[in-house]
Amino acid sequence: MRWPADRQVLPALIVMFLAAVLTLVRAGEVAAQPFAYVTTSPQQYSGGHTFEPGAVVVIDTATRRLVGPPIPVGHTPYGIAVAPDGTRAYVTNEDDDTVTVIDTIQNAPIGAPIPVGHTPNGIAITPDGSRVYTTNEYAGTVSVIDTATNAVVRSIGQVIGSGYASWPNADIGITPDGTRVYVAGNQTVSVIDVATNRVGGFINCPSFDSYCPGSFFPTAFAFTHDGRRAYVAGPQDGIWLIDVLSDELITGVVFQSMRSASPVAITPDDQRLYGISLIPTVKDEVGFQGAVVAISTVTNEMVSEPIAVGTQPWSLAITPSGRYVYVANEYSAHSRGSVSVIDTVTNTVVDTLEVYGYAYAVAIGPALPTPTPTGTPTPTSTPVGMNSGSGCGVAPVHSADFGSLVQLAIPVLLLFGRQRSMIGQIVKAIRSRDA
């Protein structure tokens, strides 16, 4: 067989075609929105043992629909954290003293629960995904889990102080550079050195609590994305600002809320801080009415009126785009948990989803291809709630759209058009070979 003189034409066309296909696949992956994960319990948390295990509910943030049936975990699931690559989620089970690991591609637990300290609640993952840290409330310790083996490699003691009952997901935070872990305590923040897994120092936090003077209970952290500052919040004490480089308070109270602004989360551009505030004067038959406050990090003032959400909100998380805030409410209008979705452009609630059980913590992963839900859920065209034992709506699978395909096809077709004479020679060569 005789090939054309320019033997690089065919390989070049093949490379161009494969590159176009790869780009198309990646475009479909990027288009997929992240998923929100919410810990729920069939019984209200009261500090005692629950008789039924809890579950994690998955929400597609693109459609704001529940995805698949609930993922079974342990008793009283409290805190939750998603790995940086989005493939795993870790849940603290308070009544079992364990951590459940979830495969977020299959939406199912993997392996046996990991034993940790007594009453685990807060949980955080290092930026490289290699370590998980949990605060164990009644033990007064922090457990360190190696994510490669899913085993505890160290228990760090004397870090929580009084063992004050904390908010889910909030009482522990890791600096963006992954070098230090902040743990909330009684009037202090313990600073753990990740390299040695030892307490390297403490940050003293004075109190302005009129209900309990001299006892500041920091319960939440939010780090700016440049890693230079951390906001620390506590009930009745407002929000303080920490210089992360020096591990020192750099200002007094930067914001004093109605009752609480804990937990807190910061937008990706570091321009706004969102915090949960309970309104003590507005209480229904099940708990305090909750609100979210939006605070400018430039002026330290609220940028809108408090945003009313559900009853007893416990946790909030911001989508990677910064467009939406997801708030886990322990109760809803039907005495079950719910998730409020806030649009950060208008600072209004744009959706409310009822979930299985009482909701406690919410975490949002990175943008990834849509996972395969377990079970056989029933599709639905609108957001739906989910009662105990029932299925829920399935989010449609994300993929690259037809317009993207056309955009990628045009340059390839033009290339083929310009090289039509050479392509003809290739075709003739193949025919002569077959002959």
N, C-alpha and C positions, 0 to 999 in steps of 0.2 A: 504494500500500500504506500502511496506517495502523499505526504502531508503538504500543506501550503508552505511557502517560504517562511512566513512569519509564524513560527510555532508558538508564540506567546499569546496569540489571539484567543484561542480556546481556553487556556487556563485563566486568562484575564476575565473572560466572560463568566466562567464558572465562579471565580472569586467574587465578582460583582453580584452575581445572583445569590450566592450564599450569604454575603454581607447584607443584602436586601432582606432576605428571609430572617436573619438574626435580628436585624433592626426592627422588623415587624413584630417579632416575638417579644423583644424587649419593650417595645411601645405598648403592647398589650399588658405586660406586667406593670409598667409604670402607671398605666391608666387605672389599675386596681386600687381602690381606696383601702385604708387600714381598717382593722376590726377592733371593736371595743369589747372588753371582757369584764363581766360584772359578777361578783360573788354574791350568792343568795342563800338564804336559809329558810326552810319551811316553817320554822318557829322563830319568834322574836328573841333576839339576844338579850339575856337578863343576867349574865354572869354565871349561869348554871348550865348543866349539861343538856344538850338537845337530843331528843330521842331519834330523830331522823337525820340522815346525812344531808349535806347541802349540795349545791350545784353551781356551775359557772354558766352564765348565759352569754352567747356571742351575738353581737350586733354588727351588721355591715353598715359602716358609716356612709357609704355611697347612697344606699337606699333607705337607711334607717329602718331596716327590717331585722327581726330575729333570724338567726341562721341555725337550722337544725334543732334537735332536741337538746335539753340541758346536759352539760357534761358533769357526771357524778364526781364528787370529791368527798372530803371528810366532814365531820361534824363541826358546825359553826365556822365555815370558811370566812375569813376576815380580810386579810390583805392579799393583793395579787400584783405581780410584776411580769412584764413581757420581755423576753430576751431581745437584745438589739437586732438580731437577724429575723426576729418574728416567728421563729419555728417552735419556741417553747414558751409556756406560761407557768409560773410558780405560784402556788396558793398556800397560805398558812391556814391550817385547821386548828382553831383554838382549843376545842375540847378533846382533840386527839393528840395534841403535841406533835404534829407532823406537818410536812409540806408535801403537797401533791404536785407532780410534774405533768403538764398537759402537752401533748403533741398538737400544735395548732394547725397543722396541715390536715390531720385526720379528725381533729376536734375530739380527742379521747385521751384519758389518762394513760401514762406509760409507766411501767415498773411499779414497785411497791412504794407507798408513801415513805418519806424520809423522816426518821425520828429526829426531833430537835429538842429545844428546851421547853420548860413548862409554860403553857399559854402563849404560843407565838402569835403575833399580830402584824407588826410592821415588816415590810420586806422590800429589798432593793437589789438590783443587779449591777455589777460593774460594767462600764462602757464596752469592754472587750468581751463581755458575756461569760467570763471564766469563773466568776464567783457570785454566789447569792448570799446575802446577809439577812438574817431575821432577828427581830427583837423579841425576846421571850419575857413577857410582862412579869409573871409571878416568880420566875427564876432570877430575874435581874441580870440576864446574860444576853449575849449576841452569838448566834450560831453562824458558822461560815461553811457554806456548801460548795464543794468542787463540782461544777456542772459537767465535767467530763465523766465523773464516776457517780454523780448524784449521791454523794456521801458527805457527812459532816467531817471536816478536817480540823476544825478548831472551835472551842467554846470560849468566848471572851467574857470574863466576869467583871463585876463592879463598874458597869457603864451606864446604867439606867437611873441610878439614884434611888428615888422613893418607889419606883415601880408604878408610877401613876398610870391609871388606865388610859390608854392612848387611842387616837383615831386610826381607823384602818389605813394602811399604806403611808401614813403621814409621819410617823415618829422616827423615821430613818431616811437618810439621803446620802447619795454618793456624789462627790465633786465631779464635774464634767471631765476632768483629766484622769479620773479613776484612782487617785492617790490617797484619798481620805474618805472616811465614812463618818457622818454626823449622826449622833444618837441623842434623842431628847431625854431630859431628866428633870428633876426638881431644881429649878433655878439654874440649871447648867445644861450645856451641850457637850457631850463627850466626843472627842475627836480620835478616831481610830486610824492608825497608819496601815494602809492596805498591804504594804510590803512585809510588815512584821506581824500584822494582825494583833497589835497591842495598842492600848490606849496611850496616845502621845500627848494628850493635854485636855484641858477643859475650858469652855467659854462660859463665863458667868453672865447670867441674864437677870438683872434686877426686875422688880415687879411694880406694876401700877394697878394691881388687882384690888379693887375696893372691897371685894367680898372676902378675900383672904390675903391681907397685906403681907408682903415679904415672901410669898410663895408663887413664883412664876412657873407655870408648867408649860414649857415649849412643847408643842405637839405636831408641828409641821414645818417642812423646809421646801423652798423653791430656789433653785440655782439659776442665775443668769447664764445664758448659753456661752458667753465668753469666759465663764468660770471665775469671774472676779468678785462677784457678790452673791450672798445668799440671804433670802428673806426667811425669818423664823417667826412663827406665829403661835399664839396660845390663847385659850379661852379667857375672856375678860381682859387680856393684857395687850391686845393689839398686835402689831407687826413690827419687828425689829429688823435691822439691817446689819449683816456681818461682812467684814472684809475677809474673803476666803484666803487671800494670799498671806495674811497675818493671823488668821483665826481669832479676830477680835471684833467686838462691837464697834461700829464706826459712827452710829447715831443712836439717839433715843428712839422712842416710838415714832415710826414714820406714818402710822395710821392707827387710829383708835376706832374700832367698829362699834356697832350697837351692842353686841354681846360677844361675838367671836368672829374671827376670820380664819378659821382653821378647818380643813386643810387649805393650802394655797397652791396655785400653779401659775406659771408665767408663759406668755405667748412666745413663739419662736423669735420674734423681733425684739424681745425684751422690753416692749413698750407698755405692756399692761400686765397687771397681776390680778388674778381672779381668786376670791376666797369665799368660803361658806360662812354665812352669818345666821345664827338662830335669833328669832325675834321673840323675846321672853313675854311680851304683852299679847302675842297672838298664839293661842294654844287651842287645839281641838281635842277631841276625845282620845286621841292616840299619841299626841306629842306636840312639840313646838313647830310652828310654821317655819319653813326655811327660806332663805334668800341667798343670792350670790351677789357679791359686790365686785365691781370692776374698778380697779385703781390704776391711775397713771403712775408709772415709775419715774416720771419726770417731775411731776408736781406733788406726788403722794396724796392726791385727792381723787375722790370718786368721779368717774367720767359719766355716770348715769345714775338714775335712781336704783335702789336695790332691786334685783331681779327675782321675783317670787318663783319658787320652785315647789317641790313636794314637801311632805312632812318629815322632819328629822333627816335632812340630807347629811350623809357621812363622808362622801368622797367626791372628787371631781378630777377630770383629766381633759387636756386640750389636744385636738387633732394636730398632726404634724404640720398641716397647712396654717394652723392658727385660726381657722374660720369658725370652728365650733367648740363649745365646751360641753362635755357630758357630765351630768351630775347624778350620782346614785342616791335615791331617796328611800329610806327604810320603809316608808308607807306611801300609799297613794290613796285616791278617793275610795277605792274598794278594799282598803285595809291590807293591801299587798304592796310589794315594792314597785318602784317605777324608776325610770331614767328620764331626766329632763335634758333636752338638747337646746343650747343657747347659741344663737347667731351672734358672733362677736362684732359684726358690722352694725347691727341694730341694737345689740344687747337686749334681745327679747327671746323668750322661749318659743321655738318654732315647731317643737314636737315633744310629745311625752309618750313613752313606751312602758306599758305594764310588763313586768317580768315575773318569773316564777319565784315565789317566796319573798322574803324581806331582803331588800338590797343593801349592801354595805360598801363594797369597794369597787372602783372602776379603774381600768388601765387600758391604754390604747397602744397598739403595736404600730410598726412601720407599714408602709404600703407594700403589699405582697400580692401574688396571684391568689385568687379566691380558693380557700381550703375546701376539701371535700367533706361535707357534713356527714356524721354518722346517722344510722337509722334511715327511715323513709319518711321525711317530712312532707307536709302538704304545701304546695306552692300557693301564694296569695298575692294579690295585686296591691294590697295596702298593709301598713304596719299593723301587726296584731299582737295581742297579749298572749300570755301562756300561763295556764293554771297548772297546779301540781299534776304530773302525770300526762300532760297533754303535749301535742306537737306544736310547731309554730311555723311561720312563714320562712321560705327559703329565698335568699337573695340570688338574683341571676348571676351567672358566671360572667366575669369581666373578660373582654377580649378586644383586640384591636379592631377598629371599625373599618367599613368599606372605604371611607375617604382616605384613611392612612394607607390602605393597600394600593389605591390608585396613585397616591403621591409617590410611593416607592416604585410603582411599576413604570411610571413615565420615563425616568432617566434610563432605566434598563431597556425599555423599548427604543428610546432614541439611540442608545448605544448600538443595539442590534441593527437599527436602520442605517446608521453610519457605516457599519461594518458588513452590510448585506453582501457585498461582493466577496469578502473573505469567507462569510458564512456559506455562500454558494460553493466556494472551493472546498470547504470542509465537508459539505454534504456530498459533493462529487467524490471526494476521497473515501468517504464511508461507503458509498455505493460500490465503488470499484473494489474496496476491500471485501464486501459481501459477495460480489460477483466472483 
